[in-house]
């Protein structure tokens, strides 16, 4: 049996936490559930992370980094409309293949809002920094056009909300969404 390094175990905790938090949110997810999913004890989790909040933040940052990497990879060597279509296609694929990433994004925004309301700005600052890295990753291939980047990100958030609410791909709410009239797991031109 091959033993995992502490760093490999940490990464497995982050992936498991993302799945658990995606479905239960920050307040509805226990560290016990995360430990169980990974196959470690709760005390071991706390050797890797100082607490639940640190685990959540690591999972949120990991989720945003996965989205950023998807856009970066899809748009490599492309500009303008070609980059837009490639990034949109990559995002549709992520949603179809990894819905927990979308749900984790949504849970992250809710957790930030709750923390900000309570006067805790640390989580929000970290998430906003991740969002800006995501923004910049999209912005450059779209020709550094603020309107184009804003539109792309706005459509992405609309897609997030519609998927999170469970609208099926054939539902009429998807009509008119650019670049595809329906979210089907692939781009339709």
Backbone as CSV, one residue per row, in Angstrom:
resi,resn,N_x,N_y,N_z,CA_x,CA_y,CA_z,C_x,C_y,C_z
1,UNK,0.840,-1.181,0.000,0.000,0.000,0.000,0.887,1.248,0.000
2,UNK,0.634,2.175,-0.920,1.401,3.402,-1.035,0.767,4.458,-0.138
3,UNK,1.592,5.046,0.697,1.103,6.105,1.587,1.149,7.441,0.879
4,UNK,0.139,8.250,1.153,0.098,9.596,0.586,0.957,10.525,1.425
5,UNK,1.568,11.493,0.751,2.292,12.531,1.474,1.265,13.451,2.133
6,UNK,1.721,14.270,3.045,0.814,15.230,3.697,0.196,16.163,2.659
7,UNK,0.975,16.567,1.660,0.452,17.462,0.623,-0.615,16.760,-0.218
8,UNK,-0.394,15.502,-0.564,-1.395,14.736,-1.318,-2.653,14.546,-0.487
9,UNK,-2.494,14.275,0.790,-3.648,14.108,1.675,-4.396,15.433,1.795
10,UNK,-3.662,16.529,1.893,-4.268,17.863,1.974,-5.114,18.126,0.724
11,UNK,-4.557,17.810,-0.442,-5.303,17.991,-1.688,-6.548,17.117,-1.731
12,UNK,-6.462,15.900,-1.233,-7.646,15.039,-1.221,-8.699,15.581,-0.268
13,UNK,-8.269,16.190,0.824,-9.216,16.821,1.755,-9.906,17.996,1.067
14,UNK,-9.157,18.796,0.349,-9.742,19.952,-0.341,-10.767,19.499,-1.373
15,UNK,-10.447,18.484,-2.159,-11.406,17.972,-3.165,-12.665,17.424,-2.496
16,UNK,-12.470,16.662,-1.420,-13.624,16.110,-0.702,-14.450,17.219,-0.069
17,UNK,-13.768,18.206,0.487,-14.479,19.327,1.116,-15.295,20.091,0.092
18,UNK,-14.745,20.266,-1.097,-15.487,20.979,-2.134,-16.803,20.253,-2.426
19,UNK,-16.768,18.954,-2.505,-17.989,18.183,-2.774,-18.973,18.313,-1.606
20,UNK,-18.479,18.148,-0.402,-19.360,18.246,0.778,-19.949,19.645,0.925
21,UNK,-19.110,20.670,0.826,-19.608,22.049,0.961,-20.538,22.409,-0.192
22,UNK,-20.281,21.887,-1.381,-21.142,22.169,-2.531,-22.574,21.756,-2.248
23,UNK,-22.737,20.653,-1.545,-24.083,20.143,-1.278,-24.668,20.639,0.041
24,UNK,-23.826,20.894,1.032,-24.342,21.270,2.342,-24.112,22.705,2.751
25,UNK,-23.305,23.426,1.988,-22.973,24.792,2.374,-22.022,24.799,3.558
26,UNK,-21.595,25.989,3.927,-20.633,26.108,5.028,-21.246,25.629,6.344
27,UNK,-22.423,26.118,6.657,-23.020,25.805,7.955,-23.623,24.415,8.022
28,UNK,-23.986,23.860,6.882,-24.619,22.546,6.871,-23.663,21.383,6.669
29,UNK,-22.383,21.672,6.581,-21.391,20.625,6.359,-20.526,20.468,7.602
30,UNK,-20.394,19.249,8.042,-19.554,18.987,9.213,-18.162,18.545,8.776
31,UNK,-17.195,18.822,9.628,-15.849,18.322,9.349,-15.836,16.802,9.436
32,UNK,-16.749,16.242,10.180,-16.871,14.779,10.264,-17.208,14.197,8.892
33,UNK,-18.125,14.847,8.166,-18.502,14.374,6.830,-17.319,14.459,5.866
34,UNK,-16.553,15.529,5.985,-15.374,15.684,5.120,-14.358,14.594,5.436
35,UNK,-14.087,14.393,6.722,-13.122,13.366,7.135,-13.558,11.990,6.646
36,UNK,-14.845,11.718,6.771,-15.370,10.419,6.339,-15.187,10.234,4.831
37,UNK,-15.484,11.268,4.056,-15.341,11.182,2.593,-13.883,10.904,2.209
38,UNK,-12.942,11.491,2.940,-11.523,11.312,2.636,-10.991,10.001,3.197
39,UNK,-11.611,9.551,4.290,-11.126,8.342,4.937,-10.055,8.616,5.979
40,UNK,-10.191,9.768,6.637,-9.255,10.126,7.712,-10.059,10.498,8.946
41,UNK,-9.373,10.674,10.049,-10.041,11.094,11.278,-10.170,12.616,11.304
42,UNK,-11.118,13.108,12.098,-11.245,14.552,12.262,-9.963,15.157,12.836
43,UNK,-9.344,14.543,13.845,-8.097,15.116,14.347,-7.035,15.259,13.248
44,UNK,-7.015,14.309,12.297,-6.050,14.417,11.206,-6.369,15.634,10.335
45,UNK,-7.663,15.904,10.089,-8.046,17.098,9.326,-7.449,18.338,9.966
46,UNK,-7.511,18.382,11.292,-7.063,19.579,12.002,-5.544,19.636,12.155
47,UNK,-4.848,18.596,11.752,-3.396,18.676,11.614,-3.051,19.325,10.275
48,UNK,-3.941,19.173,9.297,-3.727,19.747,7.975,-4.248,21.175,7.860
49,UNK,-5.334,21.460,8.572,-5.995,22.769,8.523,-6.332,23.201,9.949
50,UNK,-6.224,24.490,10.250,-6.508,24.934,11.615,-7.987,24.844,12.016
51,UNK,-8.896,24.729,11.055,-10.311,24.639,11.385,-11.175,24.532,10.140
52,UNK,-12.458,24.439,10.371,-13.432,24.289,9.286,-13.359,25.458,8.309
53,UNK,-13.214,26.645,8.836,-13.151,27.841,7.990,-11.981,27.749,7.007
54,UNK,-10.826,27.300,7.485,-9.652,27.168,6.625,-9.884,26.112,5.546
55,UNK,-10.584,25.059,5.900,-10.911,24.016,4.915,-11.844,24.596,3.856
56,UNK,-12.852,25.350,4.310,-13.799,25.958,3.368,-13.078,26.918,2.431
57,UNK,-12.230,27.761,2.981,-11.515,28.726,2.155,-10.622,28.014,1.137
58,UNK,-9.945,26.966,1.553,-9.099,26.201,0.624,-9.951,25.584,-0.480
59,UNK,-11.121,25.065,-0.137,-12.018,24.473,-1.136,-12.548,25.542,-2.091
60,UNK,-12.896,26.713,-1.560,-13.396,27.810,-2.396,-12.313,28.284,-3.359
61,UNK,-11.108,28.448,-2.852,-10.004,28.887,-3.705,-9.688,27.837,-4.773
62,UNK,-9.723,26.582,-4.395,-9.474,25.488,-5.336,-10.532,25.499,-6.448
63,UNK,-11.772,25.677,-6.074,-12.870,25.705,-7.039,-12.688,26.854,-8.039
64,UNK,-12.355,28.030,-7.534,-12.158,29.178,-8.420,-10.941,28.974,-9.322
65,UNK,-9.919,28.340,-8.784,-8.722,28.079,-9.576,-9.019,27.075,-10.690
66,UNK,-9.851,26.093,-10.409,-10.250,25.140,-11.454,-10.988,25.859,-12.583
67,UNK,-11.884,26.777,-12.231,-12.614,27.542,-13.254,-11.644,28.411,-14.048
68,UNK,-10.747,29.083,-13.356,-9.770,29.942,-14.018,-8.908,29.116,-14.986
69,UNK,-8.459,27.970,-14.531,-7.628,27.109,-15.372,-8.408,26.631,-16.605
70,UNK,-9.684,26.308,-16.441,-10.515,25.880,-17.578,-10.586,26.973,-18.642
71,UNK,-10.797,28.215,-18.205,-10.866,29.334,-19.149,-9.508,29.579,-19.808
72,UNK,-8.461,29.522,-19.009,-7.118,29.765,-19.526,-6.744,28.721,-20.586
73,UNK,-7.007,27.472,-20.261,-6.686,26.382,-21.179,-7.522,26.478,-22.462
74,UNK,-8.800,26.772,-22.317,-9.694,26.844,-23.481,-9.333,27.989,-24.415
75,UNK,-8.877,29.104,-23.859,-8.631,30.289,-24.681,-7.184,30.411,-25.155
76,UNK,-6.349,29.459,-24.785,-4.936,29.548,-25.145,-4.756,29.738,-26.652
77,UNK,-4.071,30.812,-27.013,-3.792,31.113,-28.416,-4.962,31.704,-29.181
78,UNK,-6.083,31.948,-28.503,-7.268,32.491,-29.167,-7.543,33.919,-28.683
79,UNK,-8.318,34.645,-29.478,-8.721,35.996,-29.104,-10.158,36.239,-29.538
80,UNK,-10.762,37.251,-28.943,-12.077,37.712,-29.348,-13.156,36.637,-29.322
81,UNK,-13.926,36.581,-30.412,-15.052,35.645,-30.506,-14.618,34.188,-30.370
82,UNK,-13.467,33.861,-30.953,-12.978,32.479,-30.843,-12.711,32.130,-29.378
83,UNK,-12.087,33.035,-28.659,-11.809,32.814,-27.236,-13.114,32.728,-26.450
84,UNK,-14.047,33.615,-26.750,-15.341,33.610,-26.067,-16.046,32.265,-26.233
85,UNK,-16.113,31.781,-27.464,-16.780,30.499,-27.723,-16.047,29.350,-27.039
86,UNK,-14.729,29.381,-27.078,-13.959,28.309,-26.451,-14.152,28.301,-24.933
87,UNK,-14.135,29.481,-24.319,-14.320,29.550,-22.863,-15.748,29.172,-22.466
88,UNK,-16.722,29.631,-23.245,-18.112,29.266,-22.959,-18.294,27.756,-23.077
89,UNK,-17.707,27.173,-24.105,-17.792,25.723,-24.280,-17.139,24.975,-23.137
90,UNK,-15.998,25.473,-22.691,-15.303,24.838,-21.568,-16.155,24.905,-20.305
91,UNK,-16.833,26.028,-20.097,-17.654,26.170,-18.900,-18.873,25.251,-18.951
92,UNK,-19.493,25.151,-20.107,-20.633,24.249,-20.272,-20.192,22.813,-19.974
93,UNK,-19.005,22.458,-20.441,-18.478,21.119,-20.199,-18.231,20.896,-18.701
94,UNK,-17.664,21.876,-18.031,-17.425,21.760,-16.588,-18.740,21.558,-15.850
95,UNK,-19.744,22.333,-16.200,-21.046,22.211,-15.537,-21.632,20.817,-15.751
96,UNK,-21.519,20.315,-16.965,-22.071,18.994,-17.271,-21.311,17.883,-16.565
97,UNK,-19.993,18.013,-16.502,-19.167,16.933,-15.962,-18.861,17.067,-14.474
98,UNK,-18.899,18.284,-13.946,-18.534,18.531,-12.543,-19.503,19.517,-11.894
99,UNK,-20.762,19.148,-11.764,-21.738,20.104,-11.214,-21.388,20.575,-9.799
100,UNK,-20.595,19.795,-9.073,-20.221,20.216,-7.721,-19.405,21.512,-7.748
101,UNK,-18.712,21.770,-8.830,-17.931,23.013,-8.926,-18.854,24.224,-8.990
102,UNK,-19.899,24.095,-9.772,-20.874,25.181,-9.853,-21.551,25.388,-8.502
103,UNK,-21.955,24.302,-7.870,-22.618,24.415,-6.567,-21.672,24.988,-5.517
104,UNK,-20.403,24.632,-5.583,-19.439,25.189,-4.632,-19.295,26.688,-4.847
105,UNK,-19.276,27.120,-6.108,-19.226,28.559,-6.371,-20.395,29.261,-5.694
106,UNK,-21.580,28.716,-5.879,-22.772,29.347,-5.313,-22.709,29.353,-3.785
107,UNK,-22.272,28.253,-3.196,-22.153,28.182,-1.734,-21.108,29.183,-1.233
108,UNK,-20.067,29.377,-2.012,-19.031,30.332,-1.630,-19.598,31.740,-1.550
109,UNK,-20.400,32.119,-2.528,-20.971,33.471,-2.536,-21.903,33.667,-1.348
110,UNK,-22.668,32.638,-1.012,-23.564,32.713,0.149,-22.749,32.852,1.429
111,UNK,-21.686,32.082,1.552,-20.843,32.142,2.756,-20.181,33.508,2.892
112,UNK,-19.742,34.080,1.778,-19.139,35.418,1.819,-20.170,36.434,2.287
113,UNK,-21.368,36.359,1.750,-22.419,37.306,2.148,-22.708,37.194,3.641
114,UNK,-22.804,35.984,4.155,-23.068,35.789,5.584,-21.911,36.309,6.431
115,UNK,-20.686,36.039,5.999,-19.513,36.503,6.750,-19.440,38.023,6.743
116,UNK,-19.673,38.624,5.586,-19.635,40.089,5.489,-20.696,40.720,6.390
117,UNK,-21.866,40.123,6.397,-22.957,40.622,7.246,-22.561,40.596,8.719
118,UNK,-21.769,39.596,9.087,-21.327,39.454,10.477,-20.077,40.283,10.775
119,UNK,-19.610,41.036,9.788,-18.436,41.880,9.990,-17.107,41.181,9.755
120,UNK,-17.155,39.979,9.232,-15.946,39.210,8.953,-15.628,39.368,7.464
121,UNK,-14.529,40.036,7.168,-14.210,40.360,5.778,-13.105,39.491,5.180
122,UNK,-12.486,38.636,5.958,-11.363,37.821,5.490,-11.768,36.884,4.349
123,UNK,-12.858,36.166,4.517,-13.317,35.249,3.475,-13.655,36.021,2.205
124,UNK,-14.362,37.120,2.355,-14.732,37.934,1.203,-13.527,38.461,0.449
125,UNK,-12.520,38.900,1.191,-11.301,39.403,0.544,-10.633,38.307,-0.277
126,UNK,-10.546,37.114,0.274,-9.918,35.997,-0.441,-10.727,35.610,-1.674
127,UNK,-12.039,35.561,-1.536,-12.891,35.179,-2.664,-12.882,36.265,-3.738
128,UNK,-12.901,37.526,-3.326,-12.832,38.611,-4.313,-11.501,38.580,-5.068
129,UNK,-10.416,38.258,-4.387,-9.114,38.142,-5.059,-9.151,37.002,-6.083
130,UNK,-9.756,35.887,-5.723,-9.906,34.775,-6.661,-10.779,35.154,-7.844
131,UNK,-11.842,35.891,-7.571,-12.742,36.346,-8.631,-11.990,37.256,-9.598
132,UNK,-11.136,38.121,-9.075,-10.380,39.021,-9.948,-9.377,38.247,-10.802
133,UNK,-8.786,37.180,-10.267,-7.911,36.333,-11.093,-8.724,35.683,-12.212
134,UNK,-9.936,35.266,-11.890,-10.832,34.687,-12.890,-11.191,35.736,-13.944
135,UNK,-11.551,36.923,-13.494,-11.888,38.048,-14.383,-10.728,38.330,-15.338
136,UNK,-9.522,38.450,-14.786,-8.358,38.761,-15.610,-8.066,37.665,-16.627
137,UNK,-8.313,36.416,-16.259,-8.093,35.293,-17.164,-9.036,35.376,-18.363
138,UNK,-10.249,35.825,-18.135,-11.235,35.983,-19.206,-10.994,37.276,-19.983
139,UNK,-10.636,38.311,-19.265,-10.506,39.660,-19.834,-9.479,39.739,-20.969
140,UNK,-8.310,39.173,-20.764,-7.242,39.295,-21.774,-7.626,38.674,-23.118
141,UNK,-8.108,37.417,-23.152,-8.461,36.838,-24.457,-9.640,37.538,-25.142
142,UNK,-10.439,38.228,-24.357,-11.562,38.952,-24.959,-11.135,40.350,-25.397
143,UNK,-9.838,40.543,-25.549,-9.318,41.815,-26.049,-9.297,42.908,-25.007
144,UNK,-9.280,42.527,-23.728,-9.288,43.492,-22.626,-10.465,44.459,-22.761
145,UNK,-11.572,43.929,-23.242,-12.796,44.715,-23.424,-13.668,44.550,-22.182
146,UNK,-13.835,45.624,-21.438,-14.583,45.569,-20.185,-16.031,45.135,-20.420
147,UNK,-16.667,45.678,-21.455,-18.054,45.298,-21.732,-18.159,43.815,-22.091
148,UNK,-17.236,43.330,-22.911,-17.256,41.919,-23.291,-17.016,41.006,-22.106
149,UNK,-16.074,41.390,-21.246,-15.782,40.585,-20.056,-16.970,40.601,-19.108
150,UNK,-17.559,41.771,-18.913,-18.728,41.880,-18.040,-19.873,41.031,-18.556
151,UNK,-20.119,41.083,-19.844,-21.198,40.293,-20.444,-20.929,38.799,-20.278
152,UNK,-19.697,38.382,-20.540,-19.346,36.968,-20.404,-19.574,36.504,-18.965
153,UNK,-19.086,37.273,-18.011,-19.220,36.891,-16.600,-20.687,36.936,-16.159
154,UNK,-21.436,37.894,-16.670,-22.852,37.990,-16.316,-23.624,36.781,-16.840
155,UNK,-23.346,36.391,-18.067,-23.994,35.194,-18.598,-23.608,33.974,-17.769
156,UNK,-22.351,33.908,-17.381,-21.907,32.799,-16.547,-22.675,32.723,-15.241
157,UNK,-22.887,33.862,-14.609,-23.639,33.872,-13.351,-25.106,33.495,-13.583
158,UNK,-25.675,33.931,-14.706,-27.041,33.525,-15.022,-27.105,32.015,-15.219
159,UNK,-26.142,31.469,-15.939,-26.088,30.020,-16.137,-25.972,29.327,-14.782
160,UNK,-25.084,29.827,-13.909,-24.943,29.249,-12.569,-26.280,29.190,-11.850
161,UNK,-26.992,30.301,-11.868,-28.285,30.363,-11.152,-29.306,29.405,-11.749
162,UNK,-29.406,29.372,-13.072,-30.393,28.494,-13.715,-30.078,27.025,-13.460
163,UNK,-28.802,26.663,-13.548,-28.416,25.277,-13.286,-28.662,24.940,-11.815
164,UNK,-28.273,25.844,-10.913,-28.459,25.597,-9.481,-29.941,25.424,-9.136
165,UNK,-30.806,26.124,-9.860,-32.242,25.983,-9.618,-32.820,24.731,-10.272
166,UNK,-32.035,24.059,-11.088,-32.466,22.788,-11.649,-33.243,22.861,-12.944
167,UNK,-33.124,23.956,-13.681,-33.820,24.023,-14.964,-33.175,23.025,-15.932
168,UNK,-33.962,22.123,-16.505,-33.398,21.139,-17.437,-32.959,21.824,-18.740
169,UNK,-32.032,21.197,-19.462,-31.477,21.810,-20.671,-32.515,22.188,-21.721
170,UNK,-33.605,21.464,-21.785,-34.606,21.759,-22.824,-35.618,22.831,-22.403
171,UNK,-35.513,23.346,-21.185,-36.468,24.348,-20.700,-36.320,25.659,-21.473
172,UNK,-37.420,26.357,-21.639,-37.431,27.605,-22.412,-36.574,28.710,-21.803
173,UNK,-36.215,28.630,-20.512,-35.384,29.690,-19.922,-34.010,29.768,-20.586
174,UNK,-33.604,28.689,-21.254,-32.288,28.687,-21.899,-32.314,29.355,-23.273
175,UNK,-33.504,29.579,-23.826,-33.601,30.192,-25.148,-32.975,31.583,-25.119
176,UNK,-32.195,31.858,-26.105,-31.598,33.179,-26.218,-30.267,33.338,-25.516
177,UNK,-29.854,32.334,-24.767,-28.549,32.455,-24.119,-27.441,32.327,-25.151
178,UNK,-26.512,33.200,-25.075,-25.372,33.191,-25.984,-24.256,32.383,-25.363
179,UNK,-23.572,31.546,-26.083,-23.609,31.307,-27.518,-24.538,30.180,-27.913
180,UNK,-25.189,29.554,-26.945,-26.044,28.424,-27.260,-27.460,28.709,-26.800
181,UNK,-28.425,28.278,-27.565,-29.815,28.470,-27.153,-30.173,27.553,-25.993
182,UNK,-29.418,26.476,-25.825,-29.676,25.551,-24.719,-28.359,25.044,-24.149
183,UNK,-28.362,24.776,-22.872,-27.208,24.157,-22.258,-27.397,22.653,-22.381
184,UNK,-26.534,22.048,-23.178,-26.696,20.620,-23.446,-25.446,19.828,-23.123
185,UNK,-24.437,20.503,-22.597,-23.188,19.814,-22.342,-22.201,20.008,-23.482
186,UNK,-22.631,20.663,-24.556,-21.725,21.012,-25.661,-22.254,22.300,-26.284
187,UNK,-21.414,22.971,-26.989,-21.841,24.195,-27.666,-22.569,23.878,-28.953
188,UNK,-23.611,24.595,-29.187,-24.327,24.526,-30.469,-24.220,25.901,-31.091
189,UNK,-23.820,25.942,-32.311,-23.669,27.256,-32.966,-24.825,27.510,-33.887
